């Protein structure tokens, strides 16, 4: 199991839309609205690195996402 987080900045007012889209995305187990440097955090759990990277690519293509940062969990 490959785990990680994606931190997202989005257009002003798009936070709930992004959380809703993340909830529909395969391999996203949780998503949170946040205050601070990032607007939304998504938790990813994929079977392998390839699936993890495919999930990141899908999220980065969502409309209203401005930028992302990916954090890989080291086990």
MODELLER restraints for C-alpha pairs under 7 A, 6 or more apart:
rsr = mdl.restraints
at = mdl.atoms
rsr.add(forms.Gaussian(group=physical.xy_distance, feature=features.Distance(at['CA:1:A'], at['CA:45:A']), mean=6.62, stdev=0.5))
rsr.add(forms.Gaussian(group=physical.xy_distance, feature=features.Distance(at['CA:1:A'], at['CA:46:A']), mean=5.80, stdev=0.5))
rsr.add(forms.Gaussian(group=physical.xy_distance, feature=features.Distance(at['CA:1:A'], at['CA:47:A']), mean=4.69, stdev=0.5))
rsr.add(forms.Gaussian(group=physical.xy_distance, feature=features.Distance(at['CA:1:A'], at['CA:48:A']), mean=6.01, stdev=0.5))
rsr.add(forms.Gaussian(group=physical.xy_distance, feature=features.Distance(at['CA:2:A'], at['CA:45:A']), mean=5.69, stdev=0.5))
rsr.add(forms.Gaussian(group=physical.xy_distance, feature=features.Distance(at['CA:2:A'], at['CA:46:A']), mean=5.14, stdev=0.5))
rsr.add(forms.Gaussian(group=physical.xy_distance, feature=features.Distance(at['CA:2:A'], at['CA:47:A']), mean=5.89, stdev=0.5))
rsr.add(forms.Gaussian(group=physical.xy_distance, feature=features.Distance(at['CA:2:A'], at['CA:48:A']), mean=5.42, stdev=0.5))
rsr.add(forms.Gaussian(group=physical.xy_distance, feature=features.Distance(at['CA:2:A'], at['CA:49:A']), mean=6.28, stdev=0.5))
rsr.add(forms.Gaussian(group=physical.xy_distance, feature=features.Distance(at['CA:2:A'], at['CA:52:A']), mean=6.90, stdev=0.5))
rsr.add(forms.Gaussian(group=physical.xy_distance, feature=features.Distance(at['CA:3:A'], at['CA:44:A']), mean=5.57, stdev=0.5))
rsr.add(forms.Gaussian(group=physical.xy_distance, feature=features.Distance(at['CA:3:A'], at['CA:45:A']), mean=4.56, stdev=0.5))
rsr.add(forms.Gaussian(group=physical.xy_distance, feature=features.Distance(at['CA:3:A'], at['CA:46:A']), mean=6.46, stdev=0.5))
rsr.add(forms.Gaussian(group=physical.xy_distance, feature=features.Distance(at['CA:3:A'], at['CA:72:A']), mean=6.37, stdev=0.5))
rsr.add(forms.Gaussian(group=physical.xy_distance, feature=features.Distance(at['CA:3:A'], at['CA:73:A']), mean=5.46, stdev=0.5))
rsr.add(forms.Gaussian(group=physical.xy_distance, feature=features.Distance(at['CA:4:A'], at['CA:43:A']), mean=6.03, stdev=0.5))
rsr.add(forms.Gaussian(group=physical.xy_distance, feature=features.Distance(at['CA:4:A'], at['CA:44:A']), mean=5.19, stdev=0.5))
rsr.add(forms.Gaussian(group=physical.xy_distance, feature=features.Distance(at['CA:4:A'], at['CA:45:A']), mean=6.70, stdev=0.5))
rsr.add(forms.Gaussian(group=physical.xy_distance, feature=features.Distance(at['CA:4:A'], at['CA:71:A']), mean=5.43, stdev=0.5))
rsr.add(forms.Gaussian(group=physical.xy_distance, feature=features.Distance(at['CA:4:A'], at['CA:72:A']), mean=4.32, stdev=0.5))
rsr.add(forms.Gaussian(group=physical.xy_distance, feature=features.Distance(at['CA:4:A'], at['CA:73:A']), mean=4.95, stdev=0.5))
rsr.add(forms.Gaussian(group=physical.xy_distance, feature=features.Distance(at['CA:5:A'], at['CA:41:A']), mean=6.75, stdev=0.5))
rsr.add(forms.Gaussian(group=physical.xy_distance, feature=features.Distance(at['CA:5:A'], at['CA:42:A']), mean=5.54, stdev=0.5))
rsr.add(forms.Gaussian(group=physical.xy_distance, feature=features.Distance(at['CA:5:A'], at['CA:43:A']), mean=4.58, stdev=0.5))
rsr.add(forms.Gaussian(group=physical.xy_distance, feature=features.Distance(at['CA:5:A'], at['CA:44:A']), mean=5.69, stdev=0.5))
rsr.add(forms.Gaussian(group=physical.xy_distance, feature=features.Distance(at['CA:5:A'], at['CA:70:A']), mean=5.85, stdev=0.5))
rsr.add(forms.Gaussian(group=physical.xy_distance, feature=features.Distance(at['CA:5:A'], at['CA:71:A']), mean=5.07, stdev=0.5))
rsr.add(forms.Gaussian(group=physical.xy_distance, feature=features.Distance(at['CA:5:A'], at['CA:72:A']), mean=6.56, stdev=0.5))
rsr.add(forms.Gaussian(group=physical.xy_distance, feature=features.Distance(at['CA:6:A'], at['CA:41:A']), mean=5.73, stdev=0.5))
rsr.add(forms.Gaussian(group=physical.xy_distance, feature=features.Distance(at['CA:6:A'], at['CA:42:A']), mean=5.18, stdev=0.5))
rsr.add(forms.Gaussian(group=physical.xy_distance, feature=features.Distance(at['CA:6:A'], at['CA:43:A']), mean=6.59, stdev=0.5))
rsr.add(forms.Gaussian(group=physical.xy_distance, feature=features.Distance(at['CA:6:A'], at['CA:68:A']), mean=6.59, stdev=0.5))
rsr.add(forms.Gaussian(group=physical.xy_distance, feature=features.Distance(at['CA:6:A'], at['CA:69:A']), mean=5.69, stdev=0.5))
rsr.add(forms.Gaussian(group=physical.xy_distance, feature=features.Distance(at['CA:6:A'], at['CA:70:A']), mean=4.52, stdev=0.5))
rsr.add(forms.Gaussian(group=physical.xy_distance, feature=features.Distance(at['CA:6:A'], at['CA:71:A']), mean=6.24, stdev=0.5))
rsr.add(forms.Gaussian(group=physical.xy_distance, feature=features.Distance(at['CA:7:A'], at['CA:38:A']), mean=6.14, stdev=0.5))
rsr.add(forms.Gaussian(group=physical.xy_distance, feature=features.Distance(at['CA:7:A'], at['CA:40:A']), mean=5.96, stdev=0.5))
rsr.add(forms.Gaussian(group=physical.xy_distance, feature=features.Distance(at['CA:7:A'], at['CA:41:A']), mean=4.58, stdev=0.5))
rsr.add(forms.Gaussian(group=physical.xy_distance, feature=features.Distance(at['CA:7:A'], at['CA:42:A']), mean=6.53, stdev=0.5))
rsr.add(forms.Gaussian(group=physical.xy_distance, feature=features.Distance(at['CA:7:A'], at['CA:68:A']), mean=5.43, stdev=0.5))
rsr.add(forms.Gaussian(group=physical.xy_distance, feature=features.Distance(at['CA:7:A'], at['CA:69:A']), mean=5.05, stdev=0.5))
rsr.add(forms.Gaussian(group=physical.xy_distance, feature=features.Distance(at['CA:7:A'], at['CA:70:A']), mean=6.30, stdev=0.5))
rsr.add(forms.Gaussian(group=physical.xy_distance, feature=features.Distance(at['CA:8:A'], at['CA:38:A']), mean=5.67, stdev=0.5))
rsr.add(forms.Gaussian(group=physical.xy_distance, feature=features.Distance(at['CA:8:A'], at['CA:39:A']), mean=5.91, stdev=0.5))
rsr.add(forms.Gaussian(group=physical.xy_distance, feature=features.Distance(at['CA:8:A'], at['CA:40:A']), mean=5.18, stdev=0.5))
rsr.add(forms.Gaussian(group=physical.xy_distance, feature=features.Distance(at['CA:8:A'], at['CA:41:A']), mean=6.20, stdev=0.5))
rsr.add(forms.Gaussian(group=physical.xy_distance, feature=features.Distance(at['CA:8:A'], at['CA:65:A']), mean=6.88, stdev=0.5))
rsr.add(forms.Gaussian(group=physical.xy_distance, feature=features.Distance(at['CA:8:A'], at['CA:67:A']), mean=5.87, stdev=0.5))
rsr.add(forms.Gaussian(group=physical.xy_distance, feature=features.Distance(at['CA:8:A'], at['CA:68:A']), mean=4.48, stdev=0.5))
rsr.add(forms.Gaussian(group=physical.xy_distance, feature=features.Distance(at['CA:8:A'], at['CA:69:A']), mean=6.59, stdev=0.5))
rsr.add(forms.Gaussian(group=physical.xy_distance, feature=features.Distance(at['CA:9:A'], at['CA:38:A']), mean=5.26, stdev=0.5))
rsr.add(forms.Gaussian(group=physical.xy_distance, feature=features.Distance(at['CA:9:A'], at['CA:39:A']), mean=5.21, stdev=0.5))
rsr.add(forms.Gaussian(group=physical.xy_distance, feature=features.Distance(at['CA:9:A'], at['CA:40:A']), mean=6.78, stdev=0.5))
rsr.add(forms.Gaussian(group=physical.xy_distance, feature=features.Distance(at['CA:9:A'], at['CA:65:A']), mean=6.17, stdev=0.5))
rsr.add(forms.Gaussian(group=physical.xy_distance, feature=features.Distance(at['CA:9:A'], at['CA:66:A']), mean=5.43, stdev=0.5))
rsr.add(forms.Gaussian(group=physical.xy_distance, feature=features.Distance(at['CA:9:A'], at['CA:67:A']), mean=5.18, stdev=0.5))
rsr.add(forms.Gaussian(group=physical.xy_distance, feature=features.Distance(at['CA:9:A'], at['CA:68:A']), mean=6.26, stdev=0.5))
rsr.add(forms.Gaussian(group=physical.xy_distance, feature=features.Distance(at['CA:10:A'], at['CA:39:A']), mean=6.65, stdev=0.5))
rsr.add(forms.Gaussian(group=physical.xy_distance, feature=features.Distance(at['CA:10:A'], at['CA:64:A']), mean=5.54, stdev=0.5))
rsr.add(forms.Gaussian(group=physical.xy_distance, feature=features.Distance(at['CA:10:A'], at['CA:65:A']), mean=4.35, stdev=0.5))
rsr.add(forms.Gaussian(group=physical.xy_distance, feature=features.Distance(at['CA:10:A'], at['CA:66:A']), mean=4.81, stdev=0.5))
rsr.add(forms.Gaussian(group=physical.xy_distance, feature=features.Distance(at['CA:10:A'], at['CA:67:A']), mean=6.91, stdev=0.5))
rsr.add(forms.Gaussian(group=physical.xy_distance, feature=features.Distance(at['CA:11:A'], at['CA:64:A']), mean=5.32, stdev=0.5))
rsr.add(forms.Gaussian(group=physical.xy_distance, feature=features.Distance(at['CA:11:A'], at['CA:65:A']), mean=6.51, stdev=0.5))
rsr.add(forms.Gaussian(group=physical.xy_distance, feature=features.Distance(at['CA:11:A'], at['CA:66:A']), mean=6.44, stdev=0.5))
rsr.add(forms.Gaussian(group=physical.xy_distance, feature=features.Distance(at['CA:14:A'], at['CA:64:A']), mean=6.56, stdev=0.5))
rsr.add(forms.Gaussian(group=physical.xy_distance, feature=features.Distance(at['CA:15:A'], at['CA:33:A']), mean=6.86, stdev=0.5))
rsr.add(forms.Gaussian(group=physical.xy_distance, feature=features.Distance(at['CA:15:A'], at['CA:39:A']), mean=6.53, stdev=0.5))
rsr.add(forms.Gaussian(group=physical.xy_distance, feature=features.Distance(at['CA:15:A'], at['CA:40:A']), mean=6.74, stdev=0.5))
rsr.add(forms.Gaussian(group=physical.xy_distance, feature=features.Distance(at['CA:19:A'], at['CA:31:A']), mean=6.00, stdev=0.5))
rsr.add(forms.Gaussian(group=physical.xy_distance, feature=features.Distance(at['CA:19:A'], at['CA:32:A']), mean=6.88, stdev=0.5))
rsr.add(forms.Gaussian(group=physical.xy_distance, feature=features.Distance(at['CA:22:A'], at['CA:28:A']), mean=6.47, stdev=0.5))
rsr.add(forms.Gaussian(group=physical.xy_distance, feature=features.Distance(at['CA:22:A'], at['CA:31:A']), mean=6.74, stdev=0.5))
rsr.add(forms.Gaussian(group=physical.xy_distance, feature=features.Distance(at['CA:27:A'], at['CA:44:A']), mean=5.50, stdev=0.5))
rsr.add(forms.Gaussian(group=physical.xy_distance, feature=features.Distance(at['CA:27:A'], at['CA:45:A']), mean=5.31, stdev=0.5))
rsr.add(forms.Gaussian(group=physical.xy_distance, feature=features.Distance(at['CA:27:A'], at['CA:46:A']), mean=5.49, stdev=0.5))
rsr.add(forms.Gaussian(group=physical.xy_distance, feature=features.Distance(at['CA:27:A'], at['CA:55:A']), mean=6.87, stdev=0.5))
rsr.add(forms.Gaussian(group=physical.xy_distance, feature=features.Distance(at['CA:28:A'], at['CA:42:A']), mean=6.53, stdev=0.5))
rsr.add(forms.Gaussian(group=physical.xy_distance, feature=features.Distance(at['CA:28:A'], at['CA:43:A']), mean=5.64, stdev=0.5))
rsr.add(forms.Gaussian(group=physical.xy_distance, feature=features.Distance(at['CA:28:A'], at['CA:44:A']), mean=4.64, stdev=0.5))
rsr.add(forms.Gaussian(group=physical.xy_distance, feature=features.Distance(at['CA:28:A'], at['CA:45:A']), mean=6.46, stdev=0.5))
rsr.add(forms.Gaussian(group=physical.xy_distance, feature=features.Distance(at['CA:29:A'], at['CA:43:A']), mean=5.63, stdev=0.5))
rsr.add(forms.Gaussian(group=physical.xy_distance, feature=features.Distance(at['CA:29:A'], at['CA:44:A']), mean=5.96, stdev=0.5))
rsr.add(forms.Gaussian(group=physical.xy_distance, feature=features.Distance(at['CA:29:A'], at['CA:45:A']), mean=6.64, stdev=0.5))
rsr.add(forms.Gaussian(group=physical.xy_distance, feature=features.Distance(at['CA:30:A'], at['CA:42:A']), mean=5.79, stdev=0.5))
rsr.add(forms.Gaussian(group=physical.xy_distance, feature=features.Distance(at['CA:30:A'], at['CA:43:A']), mean=5.16, stdev=0.5))
rsr.add(forms.Gaussian(group=physical.xy_distance, feature=features.Distance(at['CA:31:A'], at['CA:40:A']), mean=6.99, stdev=0.5))
rsr.add(forms.Gaussian(group=physical.xy_distance, feature=features.Distance(at['CA:31:A'], at['CA:41:A']), mean=5.56, stdev=0.5))
rsr.add(forms.Gaussian(group=physical.xy_distance, feature=features.Distance(at['CA:31:A'], at['CA:42:A']), mean=4.22, stdev=0.5))
rsr.add(forms.Gaussian(group=physical.xy_distance, feature=features.Distance(at['CA:31:A'], at['CA:43:A']), mean=6.17, stdev=0.5))
rsr.add(forms.Gaussian(group=physical.xy_distance, feature=features.Distance(at['CA:32:A'], at['CA:40:A']), mean=5.53, stdev=0.5))
rsr.add(forms.Gaussian(group=physical.xy_distance, feature=features.Distance(at['CA:32:A'], at['CA:41:A']), mean=5.22, stdev=0.5))
rsr.add(forms.Gaussian(group=physical.xy_distance, feature=features.Distance(at['CA:32:A'], at['CA:42:A']), mean=6.45, stdev=0.5))
rsr.add(forms.Gaussian(group=physical.xy_distance, feature=features.Distance(at['CA:33:A'], at['CA:39:A']), mean=5.95, stdev=0.5))
rsr.add(forms.Gaussian(group=physical.xy_distance, feature=features.Distance(at['CA:33:A'], at['CA:40:A']), mean=4.65, stdev=0.5))
rsr.add(forms.Gaussian(group=physical.xy_distance, feature=features.Distance(at['CA:33:A'], at['CA:41:A']), mean=6.67, stdev=0.5))
rsr.add(forms.Gaussian(group=physical.xy_distance, feature=features.Distance(at['CA:34:A'], at['CA:40:A']), mean=5.53, stdev=0.5))
rsr.add(forms.Gaussian(group=physical.xy_distance, feature=features.Distance(at['CA:46:A'], at['CA:52:A']), mean=5.28, stdev=0.5))
